[in-house]
Amino acid sequence: MKIRENLLKNKKEKPDFSNLVFGKNFSDHMFVMKYEDEKGWYDASIEPYAPITIKPGAIVFHYGQETFEGLKAYKDENGEISLFRPMDNFKRMNKSNERLCMPQFDADFVLKALKRLLIIEKDWIPTDFGTSLYIRPFMIATEEALGVKTSSEYTFFIILSPVASYYKNGIAPTSIYVEDFYVRASEGGTGEAKCGGNYAASIKPYIEAKKKGFDQVLFLDGSEHRYIEEVGTSNAFFVIDGTVVTPSLKGTILPGITRDSMIKVLKDKNIPVEERKITVDELFKAYDDGKLDEAFASGTAAVISPIGKLSYKGKDAIINNGKIGEISKLLYDSLTGIQYKKNEDKFNWLMKVE
């Protein structure tokens, strides 16, 4: 399949790259590809970023068939563009598509399309440390039909947004409210898929936590409300008596690519790391015993977000005196060092765009 190009002659004025707000600015062009059951994928194009036309009866609006991903591109001082583990994002998106009964796409073709889009939009990639070009692939069900069913038509997009840090305070430690009523996902649900419904379910508890003065929410499991799951849109890590512990993947937690990268870096540096179930009671007991050394969240958008305070049923745990810990800082420096080419890429995670 060829990729058509319909490029703008008059491009938009770019934002001030020294004063970026996450996810508020979008580049001149996007990638679009369509699907029909009878035809498969077709009509791939790079075209101007613009409003899309979709019928009010489209299945995505009524039954939520939608998936998405998030990854980043970086540009060094020589103008060389790199992607961080893009094939892992596309493989994960295809797994999400499978869970929502949506069609798989050819990851190699989509990667080719993304590289071409990035070359066209290279001037939209900021170069200061901590900035990047955020890449949002997403797929929606577009068949016009009422009645719970799989769509016979879909559209796949990639849009681009120059960004700085996800949190306005960068890697300053955050305060986290442990949610003991609302849940993000339950076993057998869509927790491990990256789809809009999971995030919609997290908005109300997040808003309520913000009203109480917290930055984010730590969700517990949907069955017993005991086991640690995710921090908002990120995976959770805790350093307990020198060992890094993160909840094991059991179908309710997004298998984060940054999470996986952190685990690999920890093992490479011979820092003990465990993937296992961990209860909120175990966590607070470790705090009472003086063994909860650090806590942090990881994700593509924020990379590392240290946790300075956890609050559960009226009890506060102030972690590492509210400061970023040694392991959190080590992981942040290690990963961003690879992404910004300050450290050796011994894992071969960067992919050159050419």
C-alpha positions as CSV (number, residue, x, y, z in Angstrom):
1,M,0.0,0.0,0.0
2,K,1.4,3.4,-1.0
3,I,1.1,6.4,1.3
4,R,-0.4,9.5,-0.4
5,E,0.9,12.9,0.6
6,N,-1.2,16.0,0.6
7,L,1.0,18.6,2.3
8,L,0.3,22.2,3.3
9,K,1.9,25.0,1.5
10,N,1.2,27.5,4.3
11,K,2.2,26.0,7.6
12,K,1.1,27.1,11.1
13,E,3.2,29.2,13.4
14,K,4.9,27.0,15.8
15,P,4.5,27.4,19.6
16,D,7.2,28.7,21.9
17,F,9.2,25.5,22.5
18,S,10.5,27.0,25.8
19,N,7.0,27.3,27.2
20,L,5.2,24.2,26.1
21,V,2.0,22.9,27.8
22,F,1.6,19.1,27.5
23,G,-0.8,18.1,24.7
24,K,-2.1,21.5,23.7
25,N,-0.3,22.1,20.4
26,F,-0.4,19.8,17.3
27,S,1.8,19.7,14.2
28,D,0.7,20.6,10.6
29,H,0.1,17.0,9.4
30,M,-1.3,13.7,10.5
31,F,-1.3,10.1,9.2
32,V,-4.7,8.5,8.3
33,M,-5.5,5.0,7.2
34,K,-9.0,3.4,6.7
35,Y,-10.3,-0.2,7.1
36,E,-13.3,-2.1,5.8
37,D,-14.0,-5.8,6.4
38,E,-14.3,-6.4,2.7
39,K,-11.2,-4.5,1.7
40,G,-8.8,-4.6,4.7
41,W,-6.6,-1.6,5.3
42,Y,-6.6,1.0,2.5
43,D,-6.2,4.7,1.6
44,A,-3.1,5.5,3.7
45,S,-2.3,9.2,3.6
46,I,-0.4,12.0,5.2
47,E,-2.6,15.1,5.2
48,P,-3.2,18.4,7.0
49,Y,-4.1,18.1,10.7
50,A,-7.8,19.1,10.5
51,P,-11.2,18.3,11.9
52,I,-12.5,14.9,10.9
53,T,-15.9,14.1,9.5
54,I,-17.7,11.2,11.2
55,K,-21.4,10.2,11.4
56,P,-23.3,10.7,14.6
57,G,-24.3,7.0,14.5
58,A,-20.6,5.8,14.4
59,I,-20.1,2.9,16.8
60,V,-17.2,4.6,18.6
61,F,-19.6,7.1,20.1
62,H,-22.1,4.5,21.4
63,Y,-20.1,1.3,22.2
64,G,-16.6,2.6,22.8
65,Q,-14.6,0.7,20.2
66,E,-11.4,2.8,20.5
67,T,-7.7,2.2,21.2
68,F,-4.7,4.4,21.4
69,E,-1.0,4.6,22.2
70,G,1.6,7.1,23.3
71,L,5.3,7.3,22.4
72,K,7.9,9.9,21.8
73,A,10.4,11.1,19.2
74,Y,13.6,13.0,20.1
75,K,15.9,15.2,18.0
76,D,19.6,15.8,18.9
77,E,21.8,18.8,18.2
78,N,22.8,17.3,14.8
79,G,19.2,17.1,13.7
80,E,19.0,13.3,14.0
81,I,15.6,12.0,15.0
82,S,15.1,8.9,17.2
83,L,12.1,6.9,18.4
84,F,12.1,5.0,21.7
85,R,10.9,1.4,21.4
86,P,8.2,2.2,18.8
87,M,7.5,-1.5,17.8
88,D,6.6,-2.3,21.4
89,N,3.9,0.4,21.3
90,F,2.5,-0.9,18.1
91,K,2.6,-4.5,19.4
92,R,0.7,-3.4,22.5
93,M,-1.8,-1.5,20.4
94,N,-2.5,-4.6,18.4
95,K,-3.1,-6.5,21.7
96,S,-5.5,-3.7,22.7
97,N,-7.2,-4.0,19.3
98,E,-7.6,-7.8,19.9
99,R,-9.3,-7.2,23.3
100,L,-11.8,-4.8,21.8
101,C,-12.4,-7.0,18.7
102,M,-10.8,-4.4,16.4
103,P,-8.6,-5.3,13.4
104,Q,-4.9,-5.7,13.6
105,F,-2.6,-3.5,11.5
106,D,0.8,-4.2,10.0
107,A,3.2,-2.7,12.5
108,D,6.0,-2.5,10.0
109,F,3.9,-0.4,7.6
110,V,2.7,1.9,10.4
111,L,6.3,2.4,11.5
112,K,7.2,3.3,8.0
113,A,4.4,5.8,7.8
114,L,5.3,7.3,11.2
115,K,8.9,7.8,10.1
116,R,7.8,9.6,7.0
117,L,5.5,11.8,9.0
118,L,8.3,12.6,11.4
119,I,10.6,13.6,8.5
120,I,7.9,15.9,7.2
121,E,7.3,17.4,10.6
122,K,10.9,17.5,11.8
123,D,10.8,21.2,12.7
124,W,8.1,20.4,15.2
125,I,10.4,18.4,17.4
126,P,11.9,20.4,20.2
127,T,15.5,19.7,21.3
128,D,15.8,21.0,24.9
129,F,16.3,18.4,27.5
130,G,13.0,17.3,28.9
131,T,11.1,18.1,25.7
132,S,10.1,15.8,22.9
133,L,7.5,15.2,20.2
134,Y,4.6,13.2,21.7
135,I,3.1,10.7,19.2
136,R,-0.5,9.6,19.5
137,P,-1.7,6.8,17.3
138,F,-5.4,6.0,17.8
139,M,-8.1,3.9,16.1
140,I,-11.8,4.5,16.1
141,A,-14.9,2.5,14.9
142,T,-16.6,4.4,12.2
143,E,-19.5,2.2,11.0
144,E,-22.9,3.9,11.4
145,A,-24.9,1.4,13.4
146,L,-26.9,1.2,16.6
147,G,-26.8,-2.1,18.4
148,V,-23.9,-3.7,20.3
149,K,-21.6,-5.2,17.7
150,T,-18.2,-5.0,16.2
151,S,-17.8,-2.3,13.6
152,S,-17.1,-3.2,10.0
153,E,-15.2,0.1,9.4
154,Y,-12.3,1.8,11.3
155,T,-10.0,4.7,10.8
156,F,-6.4,4.8,12.2
157,F,-4.7,8.1,12.9
158,I,-1.3,9.4,14.1
159,I,-1.1,12.9,15.4
160,L,1.9,14.7,16.8
161,S,2.3,17.2,19.7
162,P,5.5,19.0,20.9
163,V,5.6,18.6,24.7
164,A,7.6,19.4,27.8
165,S,7.1,17.6,31.1
166,Y,3.7,16.0,31.7
167,Y,3.5,17.5,35.3
168,K,4.2,21.2,35.5
169,N,6.6,20.7,38.4
170,G,8.7,18.2,36.4
171,I,10.1,15.4,38.6
172,A,9.2,17.1,41.9
173,P,7.5,14.5,44.2
174,T,3.8,14.3,44.0
175,S,1.1,13.6,46.7
176,I,-1.1,10.6,46.0
177,Y,-4.5,9.6,47.4
178,V,-5.0,5.9,47.8
179,E,-8.6,5.3,46.4
180,D,-10.5,2.8,48.4
181,F,-13.9,3.0,46.7
182,Y,-13.6,3.7,43.0
183,V,-11.7,1.2,40.8
184,R,-10.1,1.6,37.4
185,A,-10.5,-2.0,36.2
186,S,-11.3,-5.6,37.4
187,E,-10.0,-9.0,36.4
188,G,-11.6,-10.1,33.1
189,G,-12.1,-6.4,32.0
190,T,-10.1,-4.2,29.8
191,G,-7.5,-3.0,32.3
192,E,-4.5,-4.2,30.3
193,A,-5.8,-2.6,27.1
194,K,-5.1,1.0,26.3
195,C,-8.6,2.2,25.6
196,G,-10.6,5.3,26.4
197,G,-13.0,3.6,28.8
198,N,-10.2,2.8,31.3
199,Y,-9.2,6.5,31.5
200,A,-12.8,7.7,31.6
201,A,-13.3,5.5,34.7
202,S,-10.4,7.2,36.4
203,I,-11.5,10.8,35.9
204,K,-14.1,11.1,38.8
205,P,-11.7,9.7,41.5
206,Y,-9.0,12.0,40.1
207,I,-11.2,15.1,40.3
208,E,-12.2,14.2,43.9
209,A,-8.6,13.6,44.9
210,K,-7.6,17.0,43.4
211,K,-10.3,18.7,45.5
212,K,-8.7,17.1,48.6
213,G,-5.3,18.6,47.6
214,F,-3.7,15.6,45.9
215,D,-1.9,15.3,42.6
216,Q,-3.0,11.8,41.6
217,V,-4.8,8.6,42.6
218,L,-3.4,5.2,43.5
219,F,-6.0,2.6,42.5
220,L,-6.5,-0.7,44.3
221,D,-7.9,-4.0,42.9
222,G,-11.6,-4.2,42.0
223,S,-12.3,-7.4,44.0
224,E,-10.9,-7.0,47.5
225,H,-9.8,-3.3,47.5
226,R,-6.4,-4.4,49.0
227,Y,-3.9,-4.9,46.2
228,I,-2.0,-2.0,44.6
229,E,-2.6,-1.5,40.9
230,E,-1.8,1.8,39.1
231,V,-1.1,5.4,39.8
232,G,-3.5,7.4,37.6
233,T,-2.2,6.8,34.1
234,S,1.1,5.3,35.3
235,N,2.6,2.1,36.7
236,A,3.6,2.1,40.4
237,F,6.9,1.2,42.0
238,F,8.0,1.0,45.7
239,V,11.4,0.6,47.2
240,I,11.0,-1.5,50.3
241,D,14.1,-2.2,52.4
242,G,16.3,-1.8,49.3
243,T,14.2,-3.9,46.9
244,V,12.1,-2.4,44.2
245,V,8.6,-3.8,44.1
246,T,6.0,-3.3,41.4
247,P,2.6,-5.0,41.0
248,S,2.6,-8.0,38.8
249,L,0.7,-7.9,35.5
250,K,-2.5,-9.9,35.9
251,G,-4.8,-8.4,33.2
252,T,-5.9,-5.3,35.2
253,I,-2.7,-3.3,34.8
254,L,-1.4,-1.7,31.6
255,P,1.9,-3.4,30.6
256,G,3.9,-0.2,30.5
257,I,6.8,0.1,28.2
258,T,8.5,2.5,30.5
259,R,7.7,0.0,33.3
260,D,9.5,-2.7,31.4
261,S,12.4,-0.4,30.7
262,M,12.8,0.4,34.4
263,I,12.8,-3.3,35.3
264,K,15.5,-3.9,32.7
265,V,17.7,-1.0,33.9
266,L,17.3,-2.2,37.5
267,K,18.4,-5.7,36.7
268,D,21.3,-4.4,34.6
269,K,22.5,-2.4,37.7
270,N,22.0,-5.4,40.0
271,I,19.3,-3.6,42.0
272,P,16.8,-6.2,43.4
273,V,13.4,-5.9,41.8
274,E,10.3,-8.0,42.2
275,E,7.1,-8.1,40.3
276,R,4.4,-9.4,42.7
277,K,1.2,-8.7,44.4
278,I,1.5,-6.0,47.1
279,T,-1.3,-4.9,49.5
280,V,-1.8,-1.4,50.7
281,D,-1.5,-2.7,54.3
282,E,1.9,-4.2,53.5
283,L,2.9,-0.8,52.1
284,F,1.9,1.2,55.2
285,K,3.5,-1.4,57.5
286,A,6.7,-1.0,55.6
287,Y,6.4,2.7,56.2
288,D,5.7,2.2,59.9
289,D,8.7,0.0,60.1
290,G,10.9,2.6,58.4
291,K,11.4,0.4,55.4
292,L,9.5,2.3,52.7
293,D,12.5,4.0,51.2
294,E,11.0,5.4,48.0
295,A,7.9,5.4,45.8
296,F,7.4,6.5,42.2
297,A,5.3,6.1,39.1
298,S,6.5,5.5,35.5
299,G,5.0,6.2,32.1
300,T,5.8,7.5,28.7
301,A,4.4,11.0,29.3
302,A,6.1,11.7,32.7
303,V,9.0,9.1,32.5
304,I,9.4,9.1,36.3
305,S,7.1,10.8,38.8
306,P,8.4,10.5,42.4
307,I,5.8,10.1,45.1
308,G,6.5,12.2,48.2
309,K,3.2,11.5,50.1
310,L,0.7,8.7,50.2
311,S,-2.6,9.1,52.0
312,Y,-4.9,6.1,52.9
313,K,-8.0,6.3,55.1
314,G,-6.7,9.4,56.9
315,K,-3.1,8.2,57.4
316,D,-0.3,9.9,55.7
317,A,3.0,8.4,54.7
318,I,5.7,11.0,54.0
319,I,8.3,9.2,51.8
320,N,12.0,10.1,51.8
321,N,11.1,13.4,53.5
322,G,9.1,14.4,50.4
323,K,12.2,14.3,48.2
324,I,13.1,12.3,45.1
325,G,15.0,9.2,46.1
326,E,18.3,7.8,44.9
327,I,16.8,4.9,42.9
328,S,14.1,7.1,41.4
329,K,16.8,9.7,40.3
330,L,19.0,6.9,39.0
331,L,16.2,5.5,36.8
332,Y,15.2,8.9,35.6
333,D,18.7,9.8,34.6
334,S,19.4,6.3,33.1
335,L,16.3,6.4,30.9
336,T,16.4,10.0,29.8
337,G,20.1,9.6,29.3
338,I,19.4,7.0,26.7
339,Q,16.5,8.9,25.1
340,Y,18.6,12.2,24.8
341,K,21.8,10.3,23.8
342,K,23.7,11.2,26.9
343,N,24.2,7.6,27.9
344,E,25.1,4.5,26.0
345,D,22.0,2.7,24.5
346,K,23.1,-0.8,25.6
347,F,19.6,-2.1,25.2
348,N,19.2,-0.9,21.6
349,W,16.0,0.9,22.4
350,L,16.5,3.9,20.2
351,M,15.5,3.7,16.5
352,K,16.9,6.2,14.1
353,V,14.4,7.9,11.8
354,E,15.7,8.1,8.2
